[in-house]
């Protein structure tokens, strides 16, 4: 083998993805989606059965919001309704009663 053919072989090997290599970003999204989705679903079930449904739902949305912007918006809206802020207490506006 000559040096030029060896150099070409090295370049072609590095340009092609190796089968079996998982994309770490995709793997992270799948794991976060599965864990957060399961926790959120369990929290929704706990809203009508005994258990801390709101807290578990907030936890699941918190996990999902690390990867998915729509979950971050849902978490922000749910927090505003469930957890009163000082401004809400000063106005006497209790958003948690609007469910």
Steps between C-alpha positions, in 0.01 A plus 500: 500500500627846420482797728239676285264200490539456876419869551186468284389194696544687830288790374221276377490309829458815706231647274265202523303447816562167665195279531395450857602849614198668657452872482536613865255789453233271360561244771469770768173627352356148491597429862379839625178466300428152633578584863324837499201364310458209739525728802256751352253225411526357852436846641189545286369164622572608858281807450194275516643229726669535839849643471693822448378553142590866460852455635570194286361677192722802570798267541429325171460830317821620663686203356342547158576872499874430500469385137165617363395869485127421493533321834681804638206722401249255651702483822511879525122524453430227754734656754323834462168334578615272781767701680382848594753783479525807722325710235206260499472512880517880504220530245294224658508322162514126565560336163487150647120531537461540122546131421 
